[in-house]
Amino acid sequence: MSKQAHVIAVYSLKGGVGKTSLAVNLAAEAALQAGGRTLLWDLDGQAASSFILGHDGPGKRTADQVFDRDVAPAKLVVPTAIEGLDLLPADTSLRGLDALFLDAGKKKRLLRLIEDIGAGYDRVVLDCPPGLTETSEQMMRAADLIIVPVIPSPLSRRALDEVIAHLRPAKKTSTPLMPVYAMVDARRALHRDALAAEAAWPVLPMASVVEQMAVRRAPVAAYARRSKAGQAYAMLWARVAALLGTPKKT
């Protein structure tokens, strides 16, 4: 890269843990707080991040053509309503991404594509599909930081432990992992106990303003930045920025 973009992957072994809302809000806060240029690359075939950020798509299944090198990634990038935040949208064609990677036999295809498009950005946030797949393997090799949302429950914590066990013994990556408690309801004793056990982890609350994202089709910062959830996402980005050495917007 002519400019080294920070690559932040938002990943979870299982769905339904607030992964997409975390990715969208983190990318929005990166653009608002740090300035420069931020790209959110939606790699999840459900295309939820793309929908929230206002992209309905042209009705064509074109997202996978980036990986076949039929289309340059930059040609599919679209702007969002957040200044400094662009989107590389997903569509249902990405549901076959694992097979595409395996058929191509290219274990560093995603890394090479990020190097290509990342040259024009200060940071790239990846909304990754769930599961331990070839796509997740490539994401782990490309990322500077992997953020893993964890619901304060035994099953979600077990999923995190599986990810750690998968990565560390095999030395698949030395990329740091940042677990983040997501969808936290402080009224529940189970959640309070989990937070007490890992007091250093960032916390994102369960909140109606987060649930409204799919209705408003915007990140929380666009309509409720002063809310508890909005402040939590802002604090999360500040923590990520400090870890990566990203300066604040001037």
SVG drawing of the C-alpha trace seen along z (x, -y; Angstrom):
<svg xmlns="http://www.w3.org/2000/svg" viewBox="-38 -21 42 47">
<polyline fill="none" stroke="black" stroke-width="0.4" points="0.0,0.0 1.1,-3.5 -0.6,-4.3 -1.0,-1.8 -4.7,-1.6 -5.7,-0.1 -7.9,2.9 -10.4,3.7 -12.5,6.8 -15.8,7.2 -16.3,10.9 -18.3,13.5 -18.5,17.3 -22.3,17.1 -25.0,14.7 -27.4,12.6 -24.8,11.0 -24.9,7.4 -22.1,7.8 -23.5,5.7 -24.7,2.8 -21.2,2.8 -19.5,2.7 -21.7,-0.1 -21.5,-2.3 -17.8,-1.7 -17.2,-2.8 -19.4,-5.9 -17.5,-6.9 -14.2,-6.4 -15.2,-8.8 -16.7,-11.3 -13.9,-11.3 -10.8,-10.6 -11.6,-12.3 -9.8,-11.2 -11.5,-8.4 -13.1,-5.3 -14.4,-2.3 -16.9,0.2 -16.6,3.4 -19.6,5.6 -18.5,9.2 -21.7,10.8 -24.0,12.1 -27.0,11.0 -26.0,7.4 -27.4,5.9 -24.7,3.3 -25.3,2.3 -29.0,1.9 -28.6,-0.1 -26.3,-2.5 -28.9,-3.1 -27.7,-0.9 -30.5,1.0 -28.3,2.3 -28.9,2.2 -30.7,5.6 -27.6,7.4 -25.5,9.9 -22.1,8.3 -20.3,8.3 -18.5,11.6 -17.0,10.3 -14.5,8.4 -12.9,11.7 -12.9,13.0 -11.1,9.8 -13.9,9.2 -14.6,5.8 -12.1,3.5 -13.3,3.0 -13.3,-0.8 -15.9,-0.6 -18.5,0.8 -17.8,-1.7 -20.6,-4.1 -20.7,-7.1 -22.9,-7.2 -24.7,-10.0 -21.8,-10.1 -19.1,-12.4 -15.9,-10.5 -17.5,-7.1 -17.8,-5.0 -19.4,-1.5 -18.3,1.4 -21.7,3.2 -22.6,6.8 -25.3,8.9 -26.4,12.5 -23.6,13.5 -21.2,13.4 -23.0,16.5 -20.7,18.5 -17.6,16.7 -16.0,19.6 -16.3,21.8 -14.9,19.1 -11.8,18.7 -11.3,22.5 -11.7,23.0 -9.3,20.1 -6.7,21.6 -5.8,18.1 -5.3,17.9 -4.3,14.2 -6.9,12.9 -8.7,10.8 -5.5,9.3 -4.4,8.4 -7.7,6.7 -7.6,4.8 -4.1,3.6 -5.4,2.4 -8.5,0.5 -7.0,-0.4 -4.5,-2.7 -7.2,-5.3 -8.4,-5.0 -7.1,-5.7 -9.0,-2.6 -11.1,0.3 -13.7,1.9 -14.8,5.4 -18.3,6.7 -17.4,10.4 -19.8,13.3 -20.2,15.6 -18.5,19.0 -15.0,20.4 -14.7,20.5 -12.2,19.8 -13.5,16.2 -12.8,15.8 -9.4,17.3 -8.5,14.7 -10.0,12.0 -7.8,13.0 -4.7,12.8 -5.6,9.3 -6.8,7.6 -4.8,5.4 -7.4,5.9 -10.3,8.4 -13.3,7.2 -15.5,9.9 -19.0,9.0 -20.0,11.3 -23.4,11.4 -23.1,11.9 -24.1,15.5 -22.4,18.9 -23.0,19.9 -21.7,16.6 -18.6,16.8 -18.1,20.4 -18.2,19.2 -15.5,16.7 -13.4,19.4 -13.7,21.5 -12.4,18.6 -9.4,18.1 -8.7,21.8 -8.8,21.9 -6.4,19.1 -3.8,19.3 -2.5,22.9 -2.2,23.1 -0.6,19.7 -2.8,18.7 -2.4,15.1 -0.8,12.8 -3.5,10.2 -5.0,9.0 -8.6,9.8 -10.8,7.3 -13.9,8.9 -16.7,6.5 -19.8,7.2 -22.8,6.4 -26.6,6.2 -26.1,5.8 -29.1,5.6 -28.0,4.5 -31.3,5.6 -30.3,9.2 -28.2,10.8 -26.5,13.1 -25.4,10.0 -24.2,8.2 -22.2,11.3 -20.6,11.6 -19.6,7.9 -18.1,8.2 -16.0,11.2 -14.5,9.2 -14.6,5.7 -12.0,4.5 -14.1,5.4 -15.9,2.5 -19.7,2.6 -22.4,1.9 -25.9,1.7 -29.2,3.2 -31.1,0.1 -34.1,-0.9 -32.0,-3.4 -29.8,-0.6 -32.9,1.4 -34.1,-1.7 -31.0,-1.5 -32.7,0.8 -35.8,-1.5 -33.9,-4.8 -31.3,-3.2 -28.5,-5.1 -25.9,-4.6 -26.8,-5.7 -24.6,-8.7 -26.9,-10.2 -29.9,-10.5 -29.0,-9.6 -25.3,-10.3 -25.9,-11.6 -27.8,-8.5 -26.2,-5.9 -25.7,-3.6 -24.3,-6.5 -21.8,-7.4 -20.8,-3.7 -20.0,-3.4 -18.0,-6.7 -16.0,-5.4 -15.4,-2.1 -13.9,-3.8 -11.7,-6.0 -10.4,-2.8 -9.8,-1.2 -8.1,-4.4 -5.8,-4.5 -4.8,-0.8 -4.1,-1.4 -2.4,-4.8 -5.0,-6.7 -5.0,-10.5 -8.2,-12.4 -9.9,-14.6 -8.6,-18.2"/>
</svg>
